[in-house]
Amino acid sequence: MNASVRESNDSYVERLMHELAEGIDAGRVPASIFGNEWVYREELRRIFGRCWVYLAHTSEIPNAGDFVTRKIGGDDFIVTRDENGEIHALLNACKHRGVQVCRADRGNALQFKCMYHGWTYGPDGRLLGAPLWKYSAGSMSKADNGLVHAAQIDSHQGLIFATLDPSAPSLKEYLGGMAWYIDLVFGLNQHGMEIVGPPQARRGARQLEIACG
């Protein structure tokens, strides 16, 4: 996208936001805000790119190698538990060519292999290797080519959250008073709560993501 087009679209979204701010108290919302591609793109950047987003519950990945795939905005993430019990949120895109390394919604795997060139990653995101690595990659560092991690990840009462913003406040600070209500619902007993089935798929949201690119 060239700079002039970007500036034009930014101005258009700002105008819509100004109209929304002026009319919201009277119950007036600009109709063009709904299903708007450029508003959606700004939501991805300003909201999903900065906020803490709920991804999964710890009971969904109780064992080493367990994983589920979820989204932050339009980006696919693998939520995994490694051999040491640590939880990770990994961008589901091979560091080589960006191909998905995990195509299942959930499961157990101690390796994720890209179908394109065989780059293989551990559940902690480390690049483990690739076919003929020494000859094809030369002195390229494996340590610098692991899967991209969410900038921050934390949990509260078993609810796993992540943010793409390294400068975002801590999860505790972000939740603020809402943490009390989470404690009330999810902390009813010392064993907490357990997820007993997969979440409902939001097909409408997925279709919007596809439509808006």
NORJOZI-V52811 format. One record per residue. N is the residue number from 1. RES is the residue in three letters. PSI is psi in radians with two decimals (NA if undefined). OMEGA is omega in whole degrees, -180 to 180 (none if undefined). NEAR is the number of other ideal C-beta (glycine too) atoms within 8 Angstrom. Layout:
n = {N;N}
res = {RES;RES}
psi = {PSI;PSI}
omega = {OMEGA;OMEGA}
near = {NEAR;NEAR}
This chain:
n = {1;2;3;4;5;6;7;8;9;10;11;12;13;14;15;16;17;18;19;20;21;22;23;24;25;26;27;28;29;30;31;32;33;34;35;36;37;38;39;40;41;42;43;44;45;46;47;48;49;50;51;52;53;54;55;56;57;58;59;60;61;62;63;64;65;66;67;68;69;70;71;72;73;74;75;76;77;78;79;80;81;82;83;84;85;86;87;88;89;90;91;92;93;94;95;96;97;98;99;100;101;102;103;104;105;106;107;108;109;110;111;112;113;114;115;116;117;118;119;120;121;122;123;124;125;126;127;128;129;130;131;132;133;134;135;136;137;138;139;140;141;142;143;144;145;146;147;148;149;150;151;152;153;154;155;156;157;158;159;160;161;162;163;164;165;166;167;168;169;170;171;172;173;174;175;176;177;178;179;180;181;182;183;184;185;186;187;188;189;190;191;192;193;194;195;196;197;198;199;200;201;202;203;204;205;206;207;208;209;210;211;212;213}
res = {MET;ASN;ALA;SER;VAL;ARG;GLU;SER;ASN;ASP;SER;TYR;VAL;GLU;ARG;LEU;MET;HIS;GLU;LEU;ALA;GLU;GLY;ILE;ASP;ALA;GLY;ARG;VAL;PRO;ALA;SER;ILE;PHE;GLY;ASN;GLU;TRP;VAL;TYR;ARG;GLU;GLU;LEU;ARG;ARG;ILE;PHE;GLY;ARG;CYS;TRP;VAL;TYR;LEU;ALA;HIS;THR;SER;GLU;ILE;PRO;ASN;ALA;GLY;ASP;PHE;VAL;THR;ARG;LYS;ILE;GLY;GLY;ASP;ASP;PHE;ILE;VAL;THR;ARG;ASP;GLU;ASN;GLY;GLU;ILE;HIS;ALA;LEU;LEU;ASN;ALA;CYS;LYS;HIS;ARG;GLY;VAL;GLN;VAL;CYS;ARG;ALA;ASP;ARG;GLY;ASN;ALA;LEU;GLN;PHE;LYS;CYS;MET;TYR;HIS;GLY;TRP;THR;TYR;GLY;PRO;ASP;GLY;ARG;LEU;LEU;GLY;ALA;PRO;LEU;TRP;LYS;TYR;SER;ALA;GLY;SER;MET;SER;LYS;ALA;ASP;ASN;GLY;LEU;VAL;HIS;ALA;ALA;GLN;ILE;ASP;SER;HIS;GLN;GLY;LEU;ILE;PHE;ALA;THR;LEU;ASP;PRO;SER;ALA;PRO;SER;LEU;LYS;GLU;TYR;LEU;GLY;GLY;MET;ALA;TRP;TYR;ILE;ASP;LEU;VAL;PHE;GLY;LEU;ASN;GLN;HIS;GLY;MET;GLU;ILE;VAL;GLY;PRO;PRO;GLN;ALA;ARG;ARG;GLY;ALA;ARG;GLN;LEU;GLU;ILE;ALA;CYS;GLY}
psi = {2.21;2.89;-0.66;-0.70;-0.74;-0.78;-0.70;-0.77;-0.67;-0.75;-0.68;-0.78;-0.72;-0.67;-0.74;-0.73;-0.62;-0.75;-0.70;-0.80;-0.65;-0.56;-0.17;-0.64;-0.49;0.09;0.35;2.19;2.25;2.20;-0.53;-0.07;-0.39;2.31;0.39;2.14;-0.73;-0.54;-0.73;-0.78;-0.68;-0.61;-0.74;-0.71;-0.85;-0.53;-1.15;-0.41;-0.16;-0.50;2.85;2.25;2.29;2.33;-0.79;3.08;2.52;-0.50;-0.23;-0.37;1.15;-0.43;2.78;2.28;-0.21;2.54;2.73;2.68;2.31;-3.13;2.57;1.87;-2.15;0.07;2.38;2.32;2.56;2.12;2.00;2.82;2.15;-3.08;-0.39;0.08;-0.02;2.51;2.43;2.64;1.89;2.29;2.21;1.15;2.12;2.40;-0.28;-1.06;0.14;0.17;2.53;2.37;-0.20;2.16;0.12;2.67;-0.52;2.88;-2.79;2.17;2.33;-0.01;2.54;2.11;2.27;2.33;-0.29;-1.07;0.20;0.26;2.33;2.34;2.63;2.98;-0.19;0.06;-0.13;2.43;2.06;-0.52;-3.08;2.76;2.32;0.70;-0.78;-0.58;-0.59;-0.53;-0.23;-2.17;0.21;2.39;2.21;-0.63;-0.49;0.05;0.48;3.04;2.59;2.28;2.62;2.58;-0.67;2.58;2.45;2.99;2.73;2.14;0.64;-0.15;2.12;2.18;2.68;2.74;2.60;-0.07;1.95;-0.35;0.10;2.63;2.90;2.78;-0.72;-0.78;-0.69;-0.74;-0.60;-2.32;-0.33;-0.41;-0.57;-0.72;-0.62;-0.74;-0.69;-0.68;-0.80;-0.13;0.62;-0.48;3.00;-0.33;-0.10;-2.70;2.87;2.36;2.25;0.00;2.92;2.68;2.75;2.40;2.33;1.47;-0.65;-0.74;-0.69;-0.71;-0.66;-0.72;-0.72;-0.76;-0.61;-0.01;NA}
omega = {-179;-172;-177;178;179;-180;179;180;177;180;179;179;179;178;178;179;178;177;179;-179;-179;-173;-171;-179;179;179;179;179;179;-178;-176;179;-176;180;-177;-177;-174;173;178;179;179;175;178;-176;-172;-177;-176;178;-174;-173;168;-176;177;-178;-173;175;-176;-180;177;-179;-173;-172;176;180;178;178;167;176;-178;-176;164;-172;179;-175;179;179;173;176;-171;170;-176;-176;180;179;-179;-179;-179;171;-171;176;-175;-178;179;-179;-177;-177;175;-180;176;177;177;-178;179;178;-178;177;178;-179;176;176;172;-175;175;-178;-173;-178;173;175;-172;-175;175;180;174;178;-180;173;-178;179;178;179;178;-175;-176;-177;-177;-175;179;-177;180;-176;174;-177;-178;-174;174;177;-180;178;167;-174;178;176;-179;180;176;-177;178;178;-177;178;174;176;178;-175;-180;-179;180;176;179;179;-180;179;-178;-180;178;-178;179;179;180;-180;176;177;-178;-177;-172;-179;-176;177;-173;-179;179;-179;-178;175;-175;179;-179;179;175;177;179;-174;-179;179;-180;179;178;179;179;-177;-177;174;none}
near = {3;5;5;6;8;9;8;8;10;8;8;9;11;8;8;13;8;8;9;11;7;6;11;9;4;5;6;6;8;9;5;6;9;5;4;9;9;9;10;10;10;9;10;11;8;7;9;12;9;9;9;12;10;7;11;10;10;11;10;11;13;7;7;10;12;13;15;11;12;9;7;12;10;7;9;10;15;16;16;13;14;13;8;6;7;7;13;14;13;14;11;12;11;13;9;11;7;5;10;9;13;10;3;6;6;9;7;7;9;8;9;12;9;14;4;9;9;8;15;11;14;10;15;10;11;9;13;8;7;12;6;6;9;6;6;8;8;6;4;7;6;11;7;6;10;11;15;8;10;12;9;12;11;11;11;11;10;11;11;15;13;15;12;10;10;5;3;11;4;7;11;8;7;10;11;6;6;7;10;7;8;13;9;8;7;11;9;6;5;3;3;10;9;6;7;3;3;4;3;3;5;6;6;6;7;9;8;10;8;7;7;9;4}
